[in-house]
Amino acid sequence: MSIEKWSETIWVVALSDEPALSEDLLTAQEAVAQARPAPDVVVDLSAVSYVNSSNLSQLLRLRKIMIDRDRRLKLAGIADRVWAVFLTTGLDKVFDFANDLTTALTGLQIGD
């Protein structure tokens, strides 16, 4: 995982598959919760081929941190197999998605 401070107000969290995914999501939650000022965050899932219920729970916790801090969270670059999990669980209506990292960053910059 990498956390890139793309700008003063936007971070990019690039994730990879398990076994690192769970630990990386926890690290991202902690980093965002402690950041001053709080950033908007793009989670790049383009290298993730599978998510489990624990990963979804971690993403929901990250979303709560972002909401509590009045910041925006976008999930980007989701593979079809992972997207199917979001659709099946109804989380496609909970999270804000972008097709790719560039689109997500542009959306945060223009405030969509």
MIZA-558458 format. One line per field, with one value per atom (N, C-alpha, C): residue in three letters; chain; atom name; x, y, z. Coordinates in Angstrom, 1 decimal. Example, Ala and Ser with C-alpha at 12.3 -4.5 7.8 and 13.67 -1.06 7.14 Angstrom:
res: (ALA; ALA; ALA; SER; SER; SER) $
chain: (A; A; A; A; A; A) $
atom: (N; CA; C; N; CA; C) $
X: (13.2; 12.3; 13.2; 12.8; 13.7; 12.9) $
Y: (-5.7; -4.5; -3.3; -2.2; -1.1; 0.0) $
Z: (7.8; 7.8; 7.8; 7.1; 7.1; 7.9) $
//
This chain:
res: (MET; MET; MET; SER; SER; SER; ILE; ILE; ILE; GLU; GLU; GLU; LYS; LYS; LYS; TRP; TRP; TRP; SER; SER; SER; GLU; GLU; GLU; THR; THR; THR; ILE; ILE; ILE; TRP; TRP; TRP; VAL; VAL; VAL; VAL; VAL; VAL; ALA; ALA; ALA; LEU; LEU; LEU; SER; SER; SER; ASP; ASP; ASP; GLU; GLU; GLU; PRO; PRO; PRO; ALA; ALA; ALA; LEU; LEU; LEU; SER; SER; SER; GLU; GLU; GLU; ASP; ASP; ASP; LEU; LEU; LEU; LEU; LEU; LEU; THR; THR; THR; ALA; ALA; ALA; GLN; GLN; GLN; GLU; GLU; GLU; ALA; ALA; ALA; VAL; VAL; VAL; ALA; ALA; ALA; GLN; GLN; GLN; ALA; ALA; ALA; ARG; ARG; ARG; PRO; PRO; PRO; ALA; ALA; ALA; PRO; PRO; PRO; ASP; ASP; ASP; VAL; VAL; VAL; VAL; VAL; VAL; VAL; VAL; VAL; ASP; ASP; ASP; LEU; LEU; LEU; SER; SER; SER; ALA; ALA; ALA; VAL; VAL; VAL; SER; SER; SER; TYR; TYR; TYR; VAL; VAL; VAL; ASN; ASN; ASN; SER; SER; SER; SER; SER; SER; ASN; ASN; ASN; LEU; LEU; LEU; SER; SER; SER; GLN; GLN; GLN; LEU; LEU; LEU; LEU; LEU; LEU; ARG; ARG; ARG; LEU; LEU; LEU; ARG; ARG; ARG; LYS; LYS; LYS; ILE; ILE; ILE; MET; MET; MET; ILE; ILE; ILE; ASP; ASP; ASP; ARG; ARG; ARG; ASP; ASP; ASP; ARG; ARG; ARG; ARG; ARG; ARG; LEU; LEU; LEU; LYS; LYS; LYS; LEU; LEU; LEU; ALA; ALA; ALA; GLY; GLY; GLY; ILE; ILE; ILE; ALA; ALA; ALA; ASP; ASP; ASP; ARG; ARG; ARG; VAL; VAL; VAL; TRP; TRP; TRP; ALA; ALA; ALA; VAL; VAL; VAL; PHE; PHE; PHE; LEU; LEU; LEU; THR; THR; THR; THR; THR; THR; GLY; GLY; GLY; LEU; LEU; LEU; ASP; ASP; ASP; LYS; LYS; LYS; VAL; VAL; VAL; PHE; PHE; PHE; ASP; ASP; ASP; PHE; PHE; PHE; ALA; ALA; ALA; ASN; ASN; ASN; ASP; ASP; ASP; LEU; LEU; LEU; THR; THR; THR; THR; THR; THR; ALA; ALA; ALA; LEU; LEU; LEU; THR; THR; THR; GLY; GLY; GLY; LEU; LEU; LEU; GLN; GLN; GLN; ILE; ILE; ILE; GLY; GLY; GLY; ASP; ASP; ASP) $
chain: (A; A; A; A; A; A; A; A; A; A; A; A; A; A; A; A; A; A; A; A; A; A; A; A; A; A; A; A; A; A; A; A; A; A; A; A; A; A; A; A; A; A; A; A; A; A; A; A; A; A; A; A; A; A; A; A; A; A; A; A; A; A; A; A; A; A; A; A; A; A; A; A; A; A; A; A; A; A; A; A; A; A; A; A; A; A; A; A; A; A; A; A; A; A; A; A; A; A; A; A; A; A; A; A; A; A; A; A; A; A; A; A; A; A; A; A; A; A; A; A; A; A; A; A; A; A; A; A; A; A; A; A; A; A; A; A; A; A; A; A; A; A; A; A; A; A; A; A; A; A; A; A; A; A; A; A; A; A; A; A; A; A; A; A; A; A; A; A; A; A; A; A; A; A; A; A; A; A; A; A; A; A; A; A; A; A; A; A; A; A; A; A; A; A; A; A; A; A; A; A; A; A; A; A; A; A; A; A; A; A; A; A; A; A; A; A; A; A; A; A; A; A; A; A; A; A; A; A; A; A; A; A; A; A; A; A; A; A; A; A; A; A; A; A; A; A; A; A; A; A; A; A; A; A; A; A; A; A; A; A; A; A; A; A; A; A; A; A; A; A; A; A; A; A; A; A; A; A; A; A; A; A; A; A; A; A; A; A; A; A; A; A; A; A; A; A; A; A; A; A; A; A; A; A; A; A; A; A; A; A; A; A; A; A; A; A; A; A; A; A; A; A; A; A; A; A; A; A; A; A; A; A; A; A; A; A) $
atom: (N; CA; C; N; CA; C; N; CA; C; N; CA; C; N; CA; C; N; CA; C; N; CA; C; N; CA; C; N; CA; C; N; CA; C; N; CA; C; N; CA; C; N; CA; C; N; CA; C; N; CA; C; N; CA; C; N; CA; C; N; CA; C; N; CA; C; N; CA; C; N; CA; C; N; CA; C; N; CA; C; N; CA; C; N; CA; C; N; CA; C; N; CA; C; N; CA; C; N; CA; C; N; CA; C; N; CA; C; N; CA; C; N; CA; C; N; CA; C; N; CA; C; N; CA; C; N; CA; C; N; CA; C; N; CA; C; N; CA; C; N; CA; C; N; CA; C; N; CA; C; N; CA; C; N; CA; C; N; CA; C; N; CA; C; N; CA; C; N; CA; C; N; CA; C; N; CA; C; N; CA; C; N; CA; C; N; CA; C; N; CA; C; N; CA; C; N; CA; C; N; CA; C; N; CA; C; N; CA; C; N; CA; C; N; CA; C; N; CA; C; N; CA; C; N; CA; C; N; CA; C; N; CA; C; N; CA; C; N; CA; C; N; CA; C; N; CA; C; N; CA; C; N; CA; C; N; CA; C; N; CA; C; N; CA; C; N; CA; C; N; CA; C; N; CA; C; N; CA; C; N; CA; C; N; CA; C; N; CA; C; N; CA; C; N; CA; C; N; CA; C; N; CA; C; N; CA; C; N; CA; C; N; CA; C; N; CA; C; N; CA; C; N; CA; C; N; CA; C; N; CA; C; N; CA; C; N; CA; C; N; CA; C; N; CA; C; N; CA; C; N; CA; C; N; CA; C; N; CA; C; N; CA; C; N; CA; C; N; CA; C; N; CA; C; N; CA; C; N; CA; C; N; CA; C; N; CA; C; N; CA; C) $
X: (0.8; 0.0; 0.9; 0.3; 1.0; -0.1; 0.3; -0.5; 0.2; -0.3; 0.3; -0.5; 0.2; -0.4; -0.4; -1.4; -1.5; -1.6; -2.2; -2.2; -2.4; -2.5; -2.6; -3.9; -4.9; -6.2; -6.7; -5.9; -6.3; -5.2; -5.6; -4.7; -5.2; -4.2; -4.5; -4.0; -4.9; -4.5; -4.6; -3.5; -3.4; -3.3; -4.3; -4.4; -4.0; -3.6; -3.4; -4.1; -4.1; -4.8; -4.3; -5.1; -4.7; -3.4; -2.6; -2.8; -2.6; -2.2; -1.9; -3.1; -4.2; -5.3; -5.9; -6.2; -6.8; -5.9; -4.6; -3.7; -3.5; -3.5; -3.4; -4.7; -5.8; -7.0; -7.0; -6.5; -6.4; -5.4; -4.3; -3.3; -3.9; -4.6; -5.3; -6.3; -7.1; -8.0; -7.3; -6.3; -5.5; -4.9; -4.3; -3.6; -4.6; -5.8; -6.8; -7.4; -7.6; -8.2; -7.3; -6.0; -5.0; -4.6; -4.9; -4.4; -5.1; -4.2; -4.7; -4.1; -4.8; -6.3; -6.7; -7.9; -8.4; -8.4; -7.9; -7.9; -9.2; -9.5; -10.4; -9.5; -10.1; -9.4; -9.9; -9.0; -9.4; -8.7; -9.5; -9.0; -8.9; -7.7; -7.5; -7.5; -8.5; -8.7; -8.3; -7.6; -7.3; -6.5; -5.7; -4.9; -5.6; -6.8; -7.5; -8.5; -8.3; -9.1; -10.2; -10.2; -11.2; -11.3; -12.6; -12.8; -13.7; -13.5; -14.3; -15.1; -15.9; -16.8; -16.0; -14.9; -14.0; -13.5; -13.1; -12.6; -13.7; -14.9; -16.1; -16.3; -16.3; -16.4; -15.4; -14.2; -13.1; -13.3; -13.8; -14.1; -15.3; -16.3; -17.3; -16.9; -15.9; -15.3; -14.5; -13.8; -13.1; -14.1; -15.2; -16.3; -16.8; -17.0; -17.5; -16.5; -15.3; -14.2; -14.3; -14.5; -14.5; -15.8; -16.9; -18.2; -18.0; -17.5; -17.3; -16.4; -15.5; -14.6; -15.0; -16.2; -16.8; -15.9; -15.4; -14.5; -15.1; -14.6; -15.1; -14.2; -14.9; -14.2; -14.7; -13.7; -14.1; -13.3; -14.0; -13.4; -13.2; -12.0; -11.7; -11.1; -11.3; -10.6; -11.0; -12.3; -12.8; -13.0; -12.4; -12.5; -13.9; -14.3; -15.7; -16.1; -15.1; -15.4; -15.6; -14.9; -15.1; -16.4; -16.6; -17.8; -19.1; -19.0; -20.1; -20.5; -19.4; -19.6; -20.3; -19.9; -20.6; -22.1; -22.3; -23.7; -24.5; -24.0; -24.7; -25.0; -24.1; -24.3; -25.1; -25.4; -26.1; -25.2; -23.9; -22.9; -22.6; -23.1; -23.0; -23.8; -24.7; -25.5; -25.0; -24.0; -23.4; -22.1; -21.3; -20.0; -20.1; -19.2; -19.0; -17.9; -18.2; -17.2; -16.8; -15.6; -15.1; -14.5; -14.5; -14.0; -12.5; -11.8; -10.3; -9.8; -8.6; -7.9; -8.0; -7.8; -7.8; -9.2; -10.2; -11.6; -11.9; -11.5; -11.8; -11.1; -9.8; -9.1; -9.8; -10.1; -10.8; -12.1; -12.9; -14.1; -14.0; -13.0; -12.7; -12.3; -11.5; -11.0; -12.2; -13.1; -14.2; -15.4; -15.3; -16.4; -17.6; -17.5; -18.7; -19.2) $
Y: (-1.2; 0.0; 1.2; 2.2; 3.5; 4.6; 5.5; 6.7; 7.9; 8.4; 9.5; 10.8; 11.8; 13.1; 13.8; 13.6; 14.1; 15.6; 16.2; 17.7; 18.0; 19.2; 19.6; 19.0; 18.8; 18.4; 17.0; 16.4; 15.1; 14.1; 12.9; 11.8; 10.6; 9.9; 8.7; 7.5; 6.5; 5.3; 4.2; 3.6; 2.6; 1.2; 0.4; -0.9; -2.1; -3.2; -4.4; -5.5; -6.7; -7.9; -8.3; -9.2; -9.9; -10.7; -10.8; -10.7; -9.2; -8.3; -7.0; -6.1; -6.4; -5.5; -5.1; -6.1; -5.8; -4.9; -5.2; -4.3; -2.9; -2.9; -1.6; -0.7; -1.3; -0.5; 0.0; -0.8; -0.4; 0.8; 0.7; 1.8; 3.1; 2.9; 4.1; 4.7; 3.9; 4.5; 5.3; 4.7; 5.4; 6.7; 6.7; 7.9; 9.0; 8.6; 9.6; 10.2; 9.4; 9.8; 10.8; 10.6; 11.5; 12.7; 12.7; 13.8; 15.2; 16.2; 17.6; 18.5; 19.1; 19.0; 17.7; 17.3; 16.1; 16.2; 15.2; 15.2; 14.6; 14.9; 14.0; 12.8; 11.7; 10.5; 9.7; 9.3; 8.4; 7.1; 6.0; 4.7; 4.0; 3.7; 3.1; 1.6; 1.0; -0.5; -1.2; -0.6; -1.2; -2.4; -2.6; -3.8; -4.9; -4.6; -5.5; -6.4; -7.7; -8.6; -9.3; -9.1; -9.8; -9.0; -8.8; -8.3; -9.2; -9.3; -10.1; -9.2; -9.8; -9.0; -8.2; -8.6; -7.8; -6.6; -6.7; -5.6; -4.6; -5.1; -4.2; -3.4; -4.1; -3.5; -2.4; -2.7; -1.7; -0.5; -0.7; 0.5; 1.3; 0.6; 1.3; 2.2; 1.6; 2.4; 3.6; 3.4; 4.6; 5.6; 5.2; 6.1; 6.9; 6.2; 6.9; 7.9; 7.6; 8.6; 9.8; 9.6; 10.7; 11.5; 10.9; 11.6; 12.5; 11.8; 12.5; 13.7; 13.7; 14.8; 15.7; 15.5; 16.3; 16.4; 15.2; 15.1; 14.0; 14.0; 13.1; 11.9; 10.8; 9.5; 9.0; 8.7; 8.0; 6.7; 5.7; 4.5; 4.4; 4.1; 4.1; 2.8; 2.6; 1.5; 0.1; -0.1; -1.3; -2.4; -3.5; -4.6; -5.2; -5.8; -6.3; -7.3; -8.1; -9.1; -8.4; -7.4; -6.6; -5.8; -5.2; -4.4; -5.3; -6.6; -7.5; -7.6; -7.6; -7.7; -6.4; -5.3; -4.0; -4.0; -4.5; -4.6; -5.5; -6.7; -7.7; -7.3; -6.6; -6.1; -4.8; -4.2; -2.9; -1.7; -2.0; -0.9; 0.0; -0.4; 0.5; 1.8; 1.8; 3.0; 3.8; 3.2; 3.8; 4.6; 4.0; 4.7; 5.5; 6.4; 7.2; 6.6; 6.3; 5.6; 6.4; 6.1; 6.6; 5.5; 5.6; 4.5; 4.3; 5.4; 5.3; 6.4; 6.3; 7.3; 8.7; 8.9; 10.3; 10.9; 10.1; 10.6; 10.9; 10.1; 10.4; 11.7; 11.8; 13.1; 14.3; 14.2; 15.3; 15.7; 14.6; 14.8; 15.5; 15.2; 15.8; 17.3; 17.5; 18.9; 19.8; 19.3; 20.2; 20.1; 19.3; 19.2; 18.5; 17.4; 16.7; 15.8) $
Z: (0.0; 0.0; 0.0; -0.6; -0.5; -0.2; 0.6; 0.8; 0.2; -0.9; -1.6; -1.3; -0.8; -0.6; -1.9; -2.7; -4.0; -4.1; -3.1; -2.9; -1.4; -1.1; 0.3; 0.9; 0.1; 0.5; 0.0; -0.8; -1.4; -1.2; -0.6; -0.5; -1.4; -2.0; -2.7; -2.0; -1.7; -1.0; -2.0; -2.4; -3.4; -2.7; -2.9; -2.2; -3.1; -2.5; -3.2; -2.6; -3.2; -2.7; -1.3; -0.7; 0.5; 0.2; 1.2; 2.6; 3.1; 2.3; 2.7; 2.8; 2.1; 2.0; 3.4; 4.3; 5.6; 6.4; 6.5; 7.2; 6.6; 5.3; 4.6; 4.9; 4.9; 5.2; 6.6; 7.5; 8.9; 9.0; 8.3; 8.3; 7.7; 6.6; 6.0; 7.0; 7.7; 8.6; 9.7; 10.2; 11.3; 10.8; 9.6; 9.0; 8.8; 8.2; 7.9; 9.2; 10.2; 11.4; 12.2; 12.0; 12.7; 11.9; 10.6; 9.7; 10.1; 10.2; 10.4; 9.4; 8.6; 8.4; 7.7; 7.9; 7.3; 5.7; 5.0; 3.6; 3.0; 1.7; 0.9; 0.5; 0.3; 0.0; -1.2; -2.1; -3.1; -2.8; -2.8; -2.6; -3.9; -4.4; -5.7; -5.5; -6.0; -5.9; -7.2; -8.1; -9.4; -9.3; -8.2; -8.0; -7.1; -6.8; -5.9; -6.7; -6.6; -7.4; -6.6; -5.2; -4.4; -3.1; -2.6; -1.3; -0.5; 0.8; 1.7; 2.6; 3.5; 4.3; 5.3; 5.7; 6.6; 5.9; 4.6; 3.9; 3.7; 3.4; 3.2; 4.5; 5.6; 6.9; 7.2; 6.8; 7.0; 6.1; 4.9; 4.0; 4.6; 5.2; 5.8; 7.0; 7.8; 8.9; 8.3; 7.2; 6.6; 6.2; 5.6; 5.2; 6.3; 7.5; 8.7; 9.2; 9.2; 9.6; 8.7; 7.4; 6.4; 6.6; 6.9; 7.1; 8.4; 9.5; 10.7; 10.6; 9.7; 9.5; 8.4; 7.8; 6.8; 5.5; 5.2; 4.0; 3.1; 1.8; 0.8; 0.6; 0.2; -0.1; -1.4; -2.3; -3.6; -3.7; -4.2; -4.6; -6.1; -6.5; -7.9; -8.5; -9.8; -10.4; -10.0; -9.8; -9.3; -10.4; -10.2; -11.1; -11.1; -12.2; -12.3; -11.2; -10.8; -9.8; -8.4; -8.2; -6.9; -7.0; -8.2; -8.4; -8.1; -8.5; -8.3; -6.8; -5.9; -4.5; -4.0; -4.5; -4.1; -4.5; -5.7; -6.2; -5.4; -5.1; -4.3; -2.9; -2.3; -0.9; -0.8; -1.9; -1.9; -1.6; -1.5; -1.1; -2.3; -3.5; -4.7; -4.5; -3.5; -3.2; -2.1; -1.4; -0.2; -0.5; -1.3; -1.6; -2.9; -3.1; -4.3; -5.1; -6.4; -7.2; -8.4; -8.9; -10.2; -10.9; -12.3; -13.1; -12.9; -12.7; -12.5; -11.6; -11.3; -10.4; -11.0; -12.2; -12.8; -12.7; -13.0; -12.9; -11.5; -10.5; -9.1; -8.6; -9.0; -8.6; -9.2; -10.5; -11.2; -10.5; -10.1; -9.4; -8.1; -7.3; -6.0; -6.3; -7.3; -7.5; -8.0; -8.8; -9.2; -8.3; -7.3; -6.3; -6.7; -7.5; -8.0; -6.9) $
//
